[in-house]
Amino acid sequence: MEIRALKTFLAVAELGTVSQASRRLNCVQSNVTSRIKALEEELGIELFSRGRNGMTLTPAGTYFLDHAKAVVDAESAAIASLANFAGAVRLLRIGSMESTLAIRLPAFLARFRAANPDVRLGLRSGPTDELVGLLLENRIDIALIGGQFRHPDLKSRIVFSEEMVLATDTGIQSPEQVGAMPLIVFKPGCSYRAYAQNWMRRSGFAPNDIIELGTLEGILGCVASGVGVTLLPRSVVESSGHRNIVNLHQLGDQDRFIDTLAVRSAAAPENGAVDAFLDLLCGARHAAPGIGDSVGRLLPA
């Protein structure tokens, strides 16, 4: 039984279609189909029910799911143990909210790579809930998420604080004019989406139609066109190419500042790359200008 087949099985089980699984796995759809078929033949049982709308797990597939995850997680742990051998970490897997990855992280990633040229970086973007799941499944080493968060198996540190603002087209001069305009947000699980919906309700604008988009530029482009409004961190909007064609409205909400947390597993093996990256983020947040170039460099074992 090949690990590749198990990873393909898990991708199809999570995403529900061969086409989406092929995109995640960066392979053609026929490879996904053949791997699933070969796995079913090897096990002597059907793992999926095929239908027009995709593939769903059979009872046997559901039973097999946890076992497949355990094997894949064991492989990841084995790789991580070698990466950490003699303190020489060579892989750092980072998961981040898209807004943080687009605006906050590029400069830090450049500094980290310059200090640690031998460390490979893996990057994933997604909403907070998805990133927490990836962390708990040992598929990433560190997650940058928004808002208050506690979990017995995870530990966190504050690295940024974002001020939420209301973004509208230039024809809207005050938040009171929002009325019943649609709210444009990321998919469920995003902490900024949750804040936006709560703020709209507390401000008396709900119910508003929800428009879900997958990119920051898509959201801000629609806002600039008057399709709807959004609430995002000020840093995100001010760094966007749409800044000059949208209006920003400061909120009177005392909860408008949302911390970005760097979260890691409490039980994960010691990982010098994670420590170095956290030192880089937190050092830049707390230190005075002129912080030394050594911040963020892996120290020799």
Secondary structure by P-SEA (a helix, b strand, c coil): ccaaaaaaaaaaaaaccaaaaaaaacccaaaaaaaaaaaaaaaccccccccccbbbbcaaaaaaaaaaaaaaaaaaaaaaaaaaccccccbbbbbbcccccccccaaaaaaaaaacccbbbbbbbbcaaaaaaaaaaccccccccccbbbbccbbbbbcbbbbbbbbbcccccccccccccbbbbcccccaaaaaaaaaaaaaccccbbbbbbccaaaaaaaaaaccccccccaaaaaaccccccbbbbbbcccccbbbbbbcccccccccaaaaaaaaaaaaaacccccccccccccccc
